[in-house]
C-alpha cells in the first residue's frame, strides 16, 4: 500500500536557521512530517543567501548564533518580503530579547525546549496571518490598478461584465473554467485571475493539454521517479510541484486523454499527486484554472470527457464572447495593438481601415485581428493604414464563412452591413469615383446611385 504523507494545514516553504545540527534536524523532520517544504541554514550569511534565492512563507531562526544574530535574519527576511512570518527561538529566561525582536517585526518567539503541538499551532496561525496580508495587499492593488487586466481591452458591456467577474473570482481560491472560441483571450484571463489572487507572488504554470502526447503529458503534470521509464535517469518534479503555492493553468482541457482525466480528478479532489513510477502521495498546494474552446457538455454526452471532472472544474465558469459579439471594442483593440507594434513611431488609422475591421466577421477573434493589424503595419510604408492594407493582409480579401452568433442575428441587418462594407471598400479603392466603384462591383450606374443614396455614401 502506498505511503501517504501527512497533509499540511497550509502548504508552505520554510527556512530554519540554527547553528546546532541537532535542533536543525529536529525541526526539519517535524516540519517535513507535516508536509512543509523545509530549507536549512547553519549561519546568518547562509540564511541571507537563501532568502535572496527564493521566497519563504516562514523563517524560524535562533536568536543567538556565532557570527551574527537572528535579528539580522529577521531584517533580511522583512526587507525581501514584508509579509514573511518570522519566529525567533530563544533559551528559557531570555525572553526580553525575543520581545524586542517582535517590536522589530517578528511574529512570535519560541522558547526552548518547546512542545511540538505548540509550534504547529503557532505556525498555522502565522501562515493564516500571511495569507490574509497577501490577500489584502492584492485587493488594495486591484482597487488602484487592474494589473493583468491591462491586456484585456474592451469598453463593451460584455467585457465590462467580464472584468468585474475576473476581479471577484481572483480573491476566491476556487477552480475556474474559462470557455470561449480560439483567439478570444482565455490565457490572458487566466493570468489576470492569478495576478489579482493571493497566490500572485508564486508561479503561474501553464500547459497545453492538447499539444503534448499522453505519455509525456503525464510526466509533465505529475513528475516521475528515477527509472520510471526509459530515459528517466533522475527524479523530476511535475508542474503541480513546480507551481507550489501558485496556480496551474490547464489550457485545452477538453483534449486531455481519459487516463490523465482520472489523475487530474484525484489531484483536484484530494490535493495529492503521485509521480509516475512513485509509491508516495505528495500533497500539493495550487489553484486550478482550466480553459477550453470545446463544448464540454457535448464531449460528456459523447463519452470523451468525464462528467465528475467537469463538475470539479466548473466551480466558477467564465465565458469569453467572440469578437463579432463585441464589435464596439474593435477600434480600441486596433489602437492598443498599434501602440505596441509601432513602438513610438507615427501611425495613422484611416476611417476606411476601421470600417473594414468592423465589417469583417473575425472567426479567429482577437488573435486574428492582432495579426491582421501587424501585417497591415508592415505593408504600409508611410504608416497610414487603410482598408486596402487590411485586404492585402488577407483579412478582408478572402471569403469567410459567416458564423451565426450564439444569440442569433438580424439577417437583413447583417446583409445590409456586408453590402455597405463592400461599397465602402470599392469607393475607397476608387478614391470616391462612383463609376469606377460600380465597375469594381459589376454594378450598373443606376444601381450604384441607388445603393450610395441608400447608405448615404
QUIZIHU-V562144 format. One record per backbone hydrogen bond with DSSP energy under -0.5 kcal/mol. NH is the residue of the N-H (numbers start at 1). CO is the residue of the C=O. If there is no record, write none. Layout:
nh: [NH/NH]
co: [CO/CO]
This chain:
nh: [3/5/5/6/14/15/16/17/17/18/18/21/24/25/26/27/28/29/30/31/32/33/34/34/35/36/37/38/39/41/47/48/49/50/51/52/53/54/57/58/59/60/61/61/62/63/65/65/68/70/72/73/74/75/76/77/78/79/80/81/84/85/86/87/88/89/90/92/94/98/99/100/101/102/103/104/104/105/106/107/108/110/111/112/112/119/120/121/122/123/124/125/126/127/128/129/130/131/132/133/134/135/136/137/138/139/140/141/142/143/144/145/149/150/151/152/153/160/161/162/163/164/165/166/167/168/169/170/171/172/173/174/176/177/178/178/179/179/180/184/189/190/191/192/193/194/195/196/197/200/202/205/205/206/207/209/209/211/217/218/219/220/221/222/223/224/225/227/228/232/233/236/239/240/241/242/243/244/245/246/247/248/249/249/250/250/251/251/253/253/255/256/261/262/263/264/265/266/267/268/269/270/271/273/276/278/281/282/283/284/287/289/289/290/291/292/296/298/299/300/301/302/303/304/305/310/311/312/313/314/315/316/316/318/320/321/325/326/329/330/333/334/335/336/337/338/339/340/341/342/345/348/350/350/353/354/355/356/357/358/359/360/365/366/367/367/368/369/370/371/372/373/374/375/376/377/378/379/380/381/383/385/385/386/389/390/391/392/393/394/395/396/404/405/408/411/414/415/416/417/418/419/420/421/422/423/424/425/426/427/428/429/430/431/432/433/434/437/438/439/440/441/442/443/448/449/450/451/452/453/454/455/456/457]
co: [279/3/281/33/37/58/39/15/60/16/41/19/20/21/22/23/24/25/26/27/28/29/30/31/32/31/12/36/14/16/43/44/45/46/47/48/49/50/13/13/85/15/59/87/17/89/63/68/65/63/69/69/70/71/72/73/74/75/76/77/81/57/84/59/108/61/110/112/91/94/95/96/97/98/99/100/101/102/101/86/86/88/109/90/110/115/116/117/118/119/120/121/122/123/124/125/126/127/128/129/130/131/132/133/134/135/136/137/138/139/140/141/146/147/148/149/151/156/157/158/159/160/161/162/163/164/165/166/167/169/171/172/288/316/176/290/177/318/292/181/185/186/187/188/189/190/191/192/194/197/199/203/247/204/249/207/251/208/213/214/215/216/217/218/219/236/276/232/225/229/231/224/220/221/238/238/239/241/285/243/203/287/205/247/248/289/207/249/250/291/252/253/257/258/259/260/261/262/263/264/265/266/267/282/223/275/3/273/281/271/246/248/287/176/250/178/294/295/295/296/297/298/300/299/299/306/307/308/309/310/313/175/313/177/179/319/322/323/326/327/329/330/331/332/333/334/335/336/337/338/342/383/348/385/350/350/351/352/353/354/355/356/362/183/183/364/364/365/366/367/368/369/370/371/372/373/374/375/376/379/380/348/383/384/386/386/387/388/389/391/390/390/402/403/405/409/410/411/412/413/414/415/416/417/418/419/420/421/422/423/424/425/426/428/427/430/432/433/434/435/436/437/439/438/444/445/446/447/448/449/450/451/453/452]
